[in-house]
Amino acid sequence: MKAVFLDRGSFPEDIKIPMPESVKETQFFHNCNHENVLERIQDADIVMSNKVILSRQTLAQCPNLKLVQVMATGTNNVDLQACQDLGIAVQNVAGYSTVSVPEHTFAMMLELRRNLTRYREAIKQGRWAECEFFGFLDFPLNDLANSTLCLLGKGSLGNRVAEIARAFGMKVIFAEHRGAETVRDGYMDFNEAIKAADVVSLHCPLTDSTRNVIDKDVFALMKPTAIVINTGRGGLVNEEDLVEAIKTERIAGAGFDVATVEPMPMNHVLQSIAHLPNFILTPHVAWASEYSMARLLQIACDNMASFIEQQTQ
């Protein structure tokens, strides 16, 4: 079988890709766009894609294509209905980042609660050297212990974040779906959970029902001391409403690793608050520890090997 990796450049060059022995021909491209995707996959049996868009129009012109192996968890870059109609299997990789994403989530929480960067910059500017006492308290310091963490999403990531939070001494609540008429065991009514939260962290997939699940109406329910962490998907939070909530001090801060447009252009709305000390923006790297990337690639290649074995039986 022939496998084509459309955006190999989304992983570091020194990260090994353990391709299945049954794949006899491989082509790795640094990146692709809508103009050259078709010519690169037209005779492929397997397409590997991290974020390159695979549309119905393109997929329909690939007669040999048997499998789309998404080199990530989210499959929103693939026309899943088209794949189903055309008999093309789609596999993703789940559970690979249960170390990296939760750690990034807590790095953001701790930075927003303890203002480490602001203190570090103040020291560089000579503030400590000029201090009258043994230290200075120019910026607020708040604990995670005894605060309430509201989680949206109770999958492997949400549960791992909950486990770490409890170790910090946080109270953990899981919010029911927004607008749900009934509340499942182990969950709290969405609005009540949002009102109770000191930290809201999103770990749910981006679907029609979760798009803009956090908007101005939800921000209005939050404590003014609350912070929001989004290491999930950009579309989960209405970005215009977030900017307004930050600028008007409706909430205390936010940490985002994702955006609705990636890479984020300089005219993106979140760039307007990127300079603020209570807003942290990282370039979609929460998933990307060296361990997690190696694990992702191993799982993806194991998935492909299993698929090929099933096809040849």
Secondary structure, 3 states (H helix, E strand, C coil): CEEEECCHHHCCCCCCCCCCCCCCEEEECCCCCCCCHHHHHCCCCEEEECCCCECHHHHCCCCCCCEEEECCCCCCCECHHHHHHHCCEEECCCCCCCCHHHHHHHHHHHHHHHCHHHHHHHHHCCCCCCCCCCCCCCCCCCCCCCCEEEEECCCHHHHHHHHHHHHHCCEEEEECCCCCCCCCCCCECHHHHHHHCCEEEECCCCCCCCCCCECHHHHCCCCCCCEEEECCCHHHECHHHHHHHHHCCCCCEEEECCCCCCCCCCCCHHHHCCCCCCEEECCCCCCCCHHHHHHHHHHHHHHHHHHHHHHHC
